[in-house]
């Protein structure tokens, strides 16, 4: 490896050791020592902004990361540490309900009785640039996915969720995230782009393609912004991960809450899992994870880098560098003695040279 990459690899190992030594609950550590910590090494650094909002999926021993961009950016690897290889976009095309402009945001996939189902958000026709959530199906995890002609959740086009199918709901819906409870029932979490933003969840059918049961319910709202929901069940406890604050700033962070009721979150304490002070990453958010029964839990997330290298941006407010882009980091996630307290014990250094962007 070259000198620059060798330096980054050593830095990643130093960060991993520091996180293991200082990672006190609820996150990876805070305070002056944390603010001086060097940033970890990204495991996927495409030449374009194609690593944002990664949705992580494991299938047959391989990992797939679905990200914002194009018709849904996709990359694959044998290990979350990489090397990651860019694949063709996930969607064969947008659903007929979409207006055909703008990139697909925050796609995520899950295996159901219908095959592999991809959830994605795109700009809807007649909705002033706002977004709705659609579904698409494929026999293969990487696609291509054939989209449904009508959206699943859409405030303006008659989506299946009656709560958002109202004339007074003029904000879009984004960041779809599938969740399956231990009893086998399926749900979809998402964000409404109101001010303040809210997180909601609705039941879906076993095939993942239709709304099932009661209308969606609001789970959480944030005084600033809250998005990218991910839910995990740990025994009789539910852990809700989300990204707090604004995505285009370094203060964007990953937070978590815990509840014994999947629908009750408003009175639960919010903990910071990852922020700039504790990681050195500019805006560590958009996280997703794979929790295996017999394998270690793995998390991926994005952060902003500026300039020609993978050095994190350094901005107090909005990141305005014209060369800014988001890269993907990987981390080992543990669950504490109680099995339901998430901690990032270590960021994982990249394995091998990054794959060239398409």
Backbone torsions as a table, in degrees:
resi	resn	phi	psi	omega
1	UNK	NA	153.7	178.7
2	UNK	-71.0	169.3	-178.0
3	UNK	-61.6	-43.6	-177.7
4	UNK	-63.5	-44.1	-178.9
5	UNK	-68.6	-37.3	178.1
6	UNK	-61.1	-40.0	178.3
7	UNK	-63.8	-42.4	179.7
8	UNK	-65.4	-38.4	179.5
9	UNK	-64.2	-42.8	177.2
10	UNK	-62.9	-40.1	178.4
11	UNK	-61.0	-41.0	178.7
12	UNK	-61.4	-39.9	179.0
13	UNK	-67.2	-38.1	177.0
14	UNK	-62.3	-43.8	178.5
15	UNK	-62.2	-43.1	179.2
16	UNK	-59.4	-45.6	179.8
17	UNK	-63.6	-41.3	-179.2
18	UNK	-64.0	-39.1	-179.5
19	UNK	-68.4	-38.5	178.0
20	UNK	-64.0	-39.4	-176.3
21	UNK	-76.9	-31.0	-172.3
22	UNK	-114.5	1.9	-172.9
23	UNK	-73.3	72.9	177.4
24	UNK	-80.5	153.8	179.2
25	UNK	-64.6	147.4	5.7
26	UNK	-91.2	-8.8	-176.0
27	UNK	-121.6	-137.0	-176.4
28	UNK	-107.0	11.0	177.7
29	UNK	113.6	148.6	-179.4
30	UNK	-136.9	173.7	174.3
31	UNK	102.9	-171.9	-173.8
32	UNK	-62.0	-40.4	-178.8
33	UNK	-63.6	-39.9	-178.9
34	UNK	-67.5	-38.0	-176.8
35	UNK	-65.3	-22.4	179.7
36	UNK	-90.3	-1.2	-175.0
37	UNK	-70.2	134.3	176.8
38	UNK	-70.1	153.1	-178.7
39	UNK	-73.8	151.2	175.4
40	UNK	-73.1	174.5	179.1
41	UNK	-91.9	130.9	176.1
42	UNK	-66.6	146.7	178.1
43	UNK	-94.2	-15.5	178.1
44	UNK	-144.9	120.0	-174.2
45	UNK	-134.9	73.1	-179.3
46	UNK	-65.9	156.7	-177.3
47	UNK	-72.3	-7.6	175.1
48	UNK	-125.4	172.0	-177.3
49	UNK	-77.5	73.4	-173.9
50	UNK	-122.2	23.2	179.8
51	UNK	-124.0	17.9	-176.0
52	UNK	-83.0	145.0	175.3
53	UNK	54.2	51.4	-174.1
54	UNK	-66.5	132.0	171.3
55	UNK	-103.0	115.6	-171.6
56	UNK	-96.1	130.7	179.7
57	UNK	-132.7	139.3	174.0
58	UNK	-115.2	132.4	179.6
59	UNK	-149.0	124.0	177.3
60	UNK	52.7	42.3	175.3
61	UNK	80.6	4.0	177.4
62	UNK	-118.6	154.5	177.6
63	UNK	-108.1	146.0	176.8
64	UNK	-131.2	136.0	177.8
65	UNK	-118.7	116.7	176.9
66	UNK	-97.5	129.0	-171.9
67	UNK	-134.4	162.0	175.0
68	UNK	-59.7	138.0	176.2
69	UNK	134.7	142.1	176.8
70	UNK	53.4	-132.5	174.1
71	UNK	-98.8	33.2	-178.8
72	UNK	98.6	97.4	-179.2
73	UNK	-69.1	144.1	179.5
74	UNK	-136.5	139.3	172.2
75	UNK	-137.6	154.1	-179.0
76	UNK	-131.9	156.7	179.2
77	UNK	-159.5	155.7	175.4
78	UNK	-79.0	-16.3	-178.4
79	UNK	-148.1	147.7	-179.6
80	UNK	-61.3	-20.8	177.2
81	UNK	-77.4	-7.3	178.7
82	UNK	92.1	-166.4	0.7
83	UNK	-70.7	142.2	-179.8
84	UNK	-92.6	139.1	-179.7
85	UNK	-117.3	126.3	177.8
86	UNK	-68.5	137.1	179.0
87	UNK	-116.5	168.3	174.3
88	UNK	-58.9	154.9	-179.9
89	UNK	-54.1	151.1	-173.2
90	UNK	-68.6	-45.0	-174.6
91	UNK	-84.2	138.9	171.6
92	UNK	-67.9	-33.4	177.3
93	UNK	-172.2	167.9	174.5
94	UNK	-74.2	157.1	174.4
95	UNK	-63.4	156.8	-177.7
96	UNK	-60.8	-19.9	179.9
97	UNK	-75.0	-19.8	-176.3
98	UNK	-82.7	153.3	-175.6
99	UNK	-86.8	-1.8	173.1
100	UNK	85.2	6.0	179.6
101	UNK	-116.6	155.4	175.7
102	UNK	77.6	156.9	-179.8
103	UNK	-75.1	154.8	170.6
104	UNK	-72.2	136.7	-178.4
105	UNK	-105.9	139.8	166.4
106	UNK	44.3	53.8	176.7
107	UNK	-69.7	152.5	176.4
108	UNK	-151.4	145.7	-174.1
109	UNK	-122.3	155.3	178.4
110	UNK	-152.3	147.4	178.7
111	UNK	-87.9	128.1	179.0
112	UNK	-133.9	-173.7	178.1
113	UNK	-66.3	-15.9	178.6
114	UNK	-89.0	-5.6	-172.8
115	UNK	113.8	-148.5	173.7
116	UNK	-86.9	128.3	-180.0
117	UNK	-112.7	129.1	177.0
118	UNK	-106.4	127.2	171.3
119	UNK	-100.9	139.0	-178.5
120	UNK	-153.3	159.1	174.6
121	UNK	-117.4	139.9	-178.8
122	UNK	-146.3	160.2	177.4
123	UNK	-65.9	132.6	-176.3
124	UNK	-97.5	152.5	177.2
125	UNK	-64.4	137.0	175.3
126	UNK	67.1	25.3	-174.5
127	UNK	-123.9	23.2	173.7
128	UNK	53.6	40.5	177.8
129	UNK	84.2	-4.6	179.6
130	UNK	-76.6	164.9	-171.3
131	UNK	-113.0	153.6	172.2
132	UNK	-126.8	171.4	-177.4
133	UNK	-110.0	128.7	179.3
134	UNK	-120.1	172.8	177.7
135	UNK	-123.4	157.8	175.6
136	UNK	-152.5	154.2	-173.3
137	UNK	-127.6	143.7	176.8
138	UNK	-146.5	154.8	172.8
139	UNK	-79.9	-19.4	-176.1
140	UNK	-116.3	141.3	-176.8
141	UNK	-59.8	-35.0	-177.9
142	UNK	-85.3	-6.9	-179.9
143	UNK	96.8	-169.8	7.6
144	UNK	-75.5	144.5	-178.6
145	UNK	-96.5	131.0	176.9
146	UNK	-91.5	120.7	-173.1
147	UNK	-81.7	150.5	171.6
148	UNK	-71.6	150.6	-177.2
149	UNK	-73.4	-24.3	-179.1
150	UNK	-118.5	152.5	-178.2
151	UNK	-77.0	159.7	176.2
152	UNK	-83.4	-46.1	-179.3
153	UNK	-131.4	117.8	-176.2
154	UNK	-157.3	118.4	-177.7
155	UNK	-65.5	-22.3	-172.6
156	UNK	-112.4	-25.4	-172.9
157	UNK	-103.4	15.9	177.2
158	UNK	76.7	43.4	174.3
159	UNK	-61.7	172.3	-172.5
160	UNK	-78.2	-13.8	-179.1
161	UNK	-89.5	110.0	-176.0
162	UNK	-66.6	-20.8	180.0
163	UNK	-65.6	-38.2	-179.6
164	UNK	-97.7	-3.9	179.1
165	UNK	-89.8	66.0	-177.3
166	UNK	-137.2	146.4	-179.5
167	UNK	-61.0	-28.5	-176.0
168	UNK	-87.2	-1.9	179.0
169	UNK	-97.5	96.2	-173.7
170	UNK	-103.2	0.4	178.4
171	UNK	-92.5	151.6	-179.0
172	UNK	-79.6	178.0	178.1
173	UNK	-129.2	137.0	-174.4
174	UNK	-143.3	-178.0	171.7
175	UNK	56.7	53.6	178.3
176	UNK	-68.1	140.8	-177.6
177	UNK	-144.9	113.4	-178.6
178	UNK	-75.7	147.8	177.0
179	UNK	-143.1	134.6	174.7
180	UNK	-119.9	122.5	-179.4
181	UNK	-76.6	168.4	-177.4
182	UNK	-64.7	-21.1	177.7
183	UNK	-85.1	3.8	176.9
184	UNK	92.6	-11.2	-179.3
185	UNK	-72.1	144.9	-176.6
186	UNK	-107.5	149.2	-179.9
187	UNK	-141.6	163.5	173.3
188	UNK	-130.5	125.1	173.4
189	UNK	-95.8	152.6	177.2
190	UNK	-162.5	172.9	179.3
191	UNK	-113.8	138.6	168.6
192	UNK	-97.5	138.1	-175.7
193	UNK	-88.5	42.5	171.6
194	UNK	-76.9	175.6	168.8
195	UNK	-122.4	113.7	-1.8
196	UNK	-73.8	156.8	178.1
197	UNK	-67.0	151.3	179.9
198	UNK	-128.8	155.1	171.4
199	UNK	-106.8	136.2	-178.8
200	UNK	-130.7	165.2	175.1
201	UNK	-145.1	144.0	179.3
202	UNK	-139.9	148.2	175.2
203	UNK	-73.9	147.0	175.3
204	UNK	-129.1	161.1	-178.9
205	UNK	-67.8	168.3	-177.3
206	UNK	-59.5	-30.7	178.3
207	UNK	-81.9	-6.0	177.2
208	UNK	77.7	7.7	-170.2
209	UNK	-105.6	-6.4	-177.2
210	UNK	-142.1	151.6	174.1
211	UNK	-69.6	140.2	-177.6
212	UNK	-132.8	137.6	175.4
213	UNK	82.3	-155.6	-175.8
214	UNK	-63.6	163.5	174.8
215	UNK	-59.5	163.5	179.9
216	UNK	-63.8	157.1	178.2
217	UNK	-126.5	146.6	176.2
218	UNK	-73.4	131.1	177.4
219	UNK	-95.9	-41.2	-169.2
220	UNK	-160.9	149.2	168.0
221	UNK	-137.1	160.3	-172.2
222	UNK	-129.3	145.2	-179.5
223	UNK	-64.6	-23.9	179.1
224	UNK	-107.2	-86.6	175.5
225	UNK	-152.0	148.2	178.3
226	UNK	-143.0	135.2	-175.8
227	UNK	-159.3	-173.7	177.8
228	UNK	50.5	56.4	-179.5
229	UNK	-71.8	142.6	172.9
230	UNK	-141.3	128.7	179.7
231	UNK	-115.4	140.1	177.9
232	UNK	-132.4	137.2	174.8
233	UNK	-99.8	129.9	178.9
234	UNK	-125.5	96.3	-174.2
235	UNK	64.9	-124.7	178.2
236	UNK	-95.7	12.2	179.6
237	UNK	-112.2	147.8	175.7
238	UNK	-114.6	136.0	178.1
239	UNK	-117.1	124.4	-179.7
240	UNK	-108.4	119.3	174.9
241	UNK	-100.5	149.6	177.4
242	UNK	-159.2	168.0	175.5
243	UNK	-106.9	123.5	-177.0
244	UNK	-105.6	152.5	-179.7
245	UNK	77.4	-170.5	-169.9
246	UNK	-92.8	135.0	-172.3
247	UNK	-61.4	-26.3	-174.5
248	UNK	-93.3	18.3	179.5
249	UNK	-127.4	154.8	179.8
250	UNK	-68.0	-19.5	-179.4
251	UNK	-81.2	-3.1	170.2
252	UNK	-53.9	134.9	-172.7
253	UNK	-147.5	164.2	176.9
254	UNK	-100.7	127.3	-179.3
255	UNK	-123.7	165.3	176.3
256	UNK	-145.5	154.5	175.9
257	UNK	-136.4	160.5	-179.8
258	UNK	-133.0	142.9	-178.8
259	UNK	-151.1	154.4	173.5
260	UNK	-94.3	5.1	177.9
261	UNK	-133.7	119.1	-175.5
262	UNK	-63.4	-15.7	-178.5
263	UNK	-102.1	-3.9	-172.8
264	UNK	-116.4	109.8	-175.6
265	UNK	-135.8	-16.4	-170.3
266	UNK	-64.4	-26.3	-178.9
267	UNK	-103.8	12.3	-177.6
268	UNK	-93.2	147.7	-176.6
269	UNK	-74.1	135.2	177.4
270	UNK	-93.1	128.3	179.5
271	UNK	-114.0	142.3	174.0
272	UNK	-85.6	123.0	175.9
273	UNK	-91.7	-46.2	-177.4
274	UNK	-142.0	128.4	171.7
275	UNK	-142.1	179.4	-176.9
276	UNK	-62.9	-39.1	-177.8
277	UNK	-63.7	-37.0	-174.7
278	UNK	-91.0	-9.6	-176.4
279	UNK	-126.1	-24.5	-171.5
280	UNK	82.2	-3.0	-179.8
281	UNK	-87.7	139.0	175.6
282	UNK	-82.6	107.8	177.0
283	UNK	71.0	56.4	-179.3
284	UNK	-72.9	95.9	-176.0
285	UNK	-149.6	-166.9	-177.6
286	UNK	64.1	32.0	-170.7
287	UNK	-75.9	149.1	169.5
288	UNK	-143.3	162.1	-174.8
289	UNK	-146.6	158.4	172.3
290	UNK	-117.6	124.1	-179.8
291	UNK	-114.2	108.5	179.9
292	UNK	-94.4	152.7	179.2
293	UNK	-67.9	-38.8	-175.7
294	UNK	-120.5	10.8	-178.8
295	UNK	-127.3	156.3	-180.0
296	UNK	-62.9	146.7	176.1
297	UNK	-73.2	139.5	-179.8
298	UNK	-127.2	139.2	179.5
299	UNK	-123.0	141.2	170.0
300	UNK	-122.3	152.6	-178.8
301	UNK	-157.5	167.5	179.0
302	UNK	-113.1	163.7	174.2
303	UNK	-154.7	157.9	-178.1
304	UNK	-85.2	134.3	169.2
305	UNK	-121.5	152.5	-176.6
306	UNK	-128.3	151.3	177.8
307	UNK	80.0	-169.6	-174.9
308	UNK	-77.7	-10.9	-178.0
309	UNK	-106.0	-173.8	177.4
310	UNK	-98.6	27.4	178.8
311	UNK	-77.2	133.9	-179.6
312	UNK	-59.4	145.6	176.2
313	UNK	-65.4	154.7	178.9
314	UNK	-128.9	91.2	-178.7
315	UNK	-135.3	142.0	176.8
316	UNK	-78.5	-34.3	179.8
317	UNK	-117.3	-131.2	179.4
318	UNK	-64.5	136.8	176.8
319	UNK	-76.8	111.9	-173.3
320	UNK	-107.7	-1.2	-179.5
321	UNK	-57.0	125.1	-177.2
322	UNK	-64.8	-19.2	179.4
323	UNK	-96.1	11.2	-177.1
324	UNK	-63.8	146.9	175.0
325	UNK	-156.5	161.8	-180.0
326	UNK	-103.8	136.3	177.4
327	UNK	-116.6	167.5	-176.6
328	UNK	-110.2	134.7	175.8
329	UNK	-112.5	156.4	177.9
330	UNK	-126.7	146.4	-177.3
331	UNK	-144.0	153.8	172.5
332	UNK	-89.9	129.4	-177.0
333	UNK	-111.7	131.2	174.7
334	UNK	-117.0	171.3	-169.7
335	UNK	-125.5	11.6	175.7
336	UNK	71.8	175.6	-178.1
337	UNK	-65.1	-28.5	-178.8
338	UNK	-86.9	-5.1	178.7
339	UNK	77.6	4.4	-176.2
340	UNK	-142.3	22.1	175.9
341	UNK	-117.1	99.5	-174.4
342	UNK	-70.7	139.3	174.1
343	UNK	-139.7	142.7	171.1
344	UNK	-93.1	104.3	-178.1
345	UNK	-77.2	-29.5	-178.1
346	UNK	-164.4	140.6	163.8
347	UNK	-78.5	147.8	-176.3
348	UNK	-101.8	128.5	178.9
349	UNK	-70.8	152.2	179.6
350	UNK	-65.9	142.6	177.9
351	UNK	-106.1	111.9	178.6
352	UNK	80.6	169.6	-178.8
353	UNK	-68.5	144.2	177.9
354	UNK	-65.5	145.3	178.0
355	UNK	-70.1	146.1	179.6
356	UNK	-67.7	143.7	177.2
357	UNK	-68.1	155.2	179.9
358	UNK	-67.5	NA	NA
